[in-house]
Amino acid sequence: MATNGKQPMNYERYILPHQLPEVRPRETHDDPLRVDPDEQFFIRTHQAFEIWFAQILSELEYARLLLSQPYVPESDVPVIEGHVRRAAAILDLINQHLPLLETLDTTSFYNFRKHLFGASGTQSFRFREVEWLMGLLDGGLLDYGKRKRTLDETLMKRAAKAKRAKTSGPTPSQREYDSLAQYQAQWNERWDPKRERLDSRGFKGMDATRDALQRRLIDIRKNGTLREKAIEWLERTTFPAPRSARPNARYGDDFAERYRQAYMAAYIADSSVLRDLQGVSPAEIKRMGREAGQKVGFFLGAPHRRAIVFLVQFASQPLLAWPASLVEALLELDQAFANWRDRHIAMVARVLGGGRISTLGSADSGLLYLRETLRKRAFPEIWDARSFMLSREEAASIYTPRQLRAFGFVHENHSPG
Ligand code: HEM
């Protein structure tokens, strides 16, 4: 075969199967002839996850790169979506992979667990990089949580005053915000802005981990996160003129106002069920209506949030279908990640329970920490937008049928012949 002086390609040269790390089973102390295949299995399954995390990072990096263009060509939108969906599909695959670990019964795990004291999945730098690249370190994410909390707090205080009842404990969105704020603070504290380096003290003996995280932080500072780039892209959405809008270069505000009115009409129609089935008083219904108005007003107040509502609400219009599908893919990614957290916790509870001291030295085996992470979302706005969606009939007041046709493909000629 002609090879032009180069060696011919083959499976070994291309796939590098011999570069997989070798995992030698540990010999048990009492009987050197016996090995511990459970520990070998435990190490290899973690390595398999690491390979998939690396691939997820490549998918998200490429999606971020395409989304970073000052103008994202329409033909790139399905490509970006493809990479985001593949990252989500890999997460789905490794979620199915987690039950494998449940073949490790508790006593077999305890046979070798003492050898991993000091080590923990929390030290997986690729896992952390996936979180960061998606956007969990974004200040903007924290701001959204903060504003949501302020709104929720205001509404909660009013409700409490009206009922003269004391509310105890933080609301779910407060807890979500607090755990995210702690998470961001924990990583910011490790970063030395003067030297542009991560503080080495937290990474004793883990140079590769420190270097990888350091590189990723620098990358994120320079190139942003998937969340930031997705938001910038959404902020550039142009809105066509809704019904009876005055000529205007930017129709986002007109859309938001029309949408708010349509949403409130639907909310008021729904509230009859409060009166008929629950006997709620007209004054209380009115107060709830005011709160709903404040919430939808706040939500539509930001350009990227109103763009999400616009795209998802009118997703069946051909010209909006791809951008809406990309929004959906980002949600799918967030959901696949949430499913991983959920499934990992169930597995930890099954294999380990919550009682014995964790490998990192906390008193509860680490289960409480993991439960705190359950609420993390990189795109909470896309989830929240669901609360404001309308039926097609309820949304009919926003655009005339003719205006809606502007979102179609090149108009077909319906005339016979
Ligand atoms: C028998 C199997 C497993 C057990 C008992 C287990 C246990 C735990 C526990 C207790 C934690 C909480 C932190 C700590 O105290 O260490 C944790 C975190 C973590 N584990 Fe596992 N784990 C198992 C398998 C896996 C696998 C296969 C992976 C895949 C790489 C993994 C990845 C992680 C990650 C990434 C975290 C950090 C999560 C976060 O910070 O949000 N674990 N694990």
Residues whose N, C-alpha, C, O or C-beta is under 5 A from the ligand:
A	BS01	HEM	T45 H46 F49 L101 S120 G121 T122 S124 F127 V348 V351 L352 S358 L360 S365 G366 L367 L370 T373
